[in-house]
């Protein structure tokens, strides 16, 4: 919406509602929710198994509070994936339609770059989380469905987004990549031809060409 309606952000209150407020909520809400759900939630510690790679099966609220665990699964995990997938589909359809009737090439290049950045970020998130969320939904009806694959692979797949996110963001700054290449590039050796003078035993000055490598 912001890509194709950038003029809306020129209005102050719309800019606060559509840009600043969502970013602020993305920082405040997860912090408050998980501090309460993980740190402040009462727990007797019996669910922890420090001989396990994950130090136990799950957090206390996921094991002993069905309401809070379901809310976390549906609102914090499944809903963002659904919105992300639908937004990508709508974005692709919107771009395909606008490309046919768009005549302003300079503006189209800018929108295409912004769209590509958004699509790369959201695709990374979808690839990392969609298998886990899909198996979770099936396990509601069939608890043993892909249980071993879920615990051995899909639970670790979510960390792919954190590992590759800096590299994807780095690709958004071609000037920075060019600067890094110039910084890391080894300067090729150059041969410099110079003239040196020396005296022999008799005292005669002799000149000769010397090749130096720099």
C-alpha positions, 0 to 999 in steps of 0.5 A, spaced: 500 500 500 505 504 501 509 502 495 504 505 490 501 510 495 507 514 497 503 520 497 499 518 503 505 519 507 506 526 506 500 527 511 503 527 518 497 523 521 497 518 516 504 517 516 504 516 524 498 511 523 501 507 517 508 508 518 511 510 525 505 506 529 506 499 526 513 500 527 512 502 534 507 496 536 512 491 533 517 493 538 513 494 544 508 488 543 513 482 543 517 485 548 511 485 553 508 479 551 514 474 552 517 478 558 510 476 561 509 469 558 516 466 559 520 470 564 514 472 569 509 466 568 509 462 574 513 455 573 515 450 577 521 448 573 519 441 572 518 441 564 526 443 563 531 437 561 538 440 561 540 434 558 536 435 552 538 440 546 532 444 547 533 444 555 526 441 555 520 441 550 517 448 551 516 454 555 511 453 561 505 457 558 505 452 552 505 446 556 500 448 562 496 454 559 492 452 553 489 459 552 495 463 552 499 458 548 493 457 543 493 465 542 501 465 541 500 460 536 494 463 532 496 470 533 503 471 533 505 465 528 500 463 524 496 470 523 503 473 520 504 468 515 497 468 512 497 475 512 504 475 509 502 470 503 496 473 502 500 480 501 505 477 497 500 474 492 496 481 492 502 485 491 504 480 485 497 481 482 497 489 483 504 489 480 502 485 474 496 489 472 500 496 473 506 494 469 501 493 463 498 500 464 504 504 467 507 509 462 512 513 467 518 508 467 522 512 472 517 511 477 516 504 475 523 503 476 523 506 483 517 502 485 520 495 482 526 496 487 521 497 493 517 491 491 523 487 490 526 488 497 519 487 500 518 481 496 525 478 498 524 480 506 517 476 506 519 470 502 525 469 507 520 469 513 515 465 509 520 460 507 523 459 515 516 459 518 511 456 513 513 449 514 513 449 522 506 453 522 503 448 517 505 442 521 503 445 527 496 446 524 496 438 522 498 436 529 492 439 532 488 433 529 494 428 528 499 429 534 504 424 531 504 427 524 511 429 522 513 429 529 520 427 529 521 432 522 518 437 526 523 437 532 529 435 528 528 440 522 523 445 522 524 448 529 531 449 527 529 452 520 526 458 523 533 461 525 534 461 517 531 468 517 536 471 522 542 468 519 540 470 512 537 477 514 543 481 514 545 478 507 539 480 504 539 487 507 546 488 504 543 487 497 539 493 498 545 497 498 549 497 492 553 503 493 555 499 500 557 493 496 561 497 491 565 500 497 566 493 500 569 490 494 573 496 493 576 495 500 577 488 500 580 488 493 587 487 493 591 492 489 595 489 483 603 490 483 605 495 479 612 495 476 616 502 476 622 504 472 627 508 475 634 511 474 639 510 480 646 513 480 652 509 483 660 511 483 665 505 482 672 505 485 675 510 480 670 515 482 666 515 475 658 516 476 654 510 473 647 510 471 642 504 470 635 503 470 632 499 476 625 496 476 621 496 482 615 493 484 610 496 488 
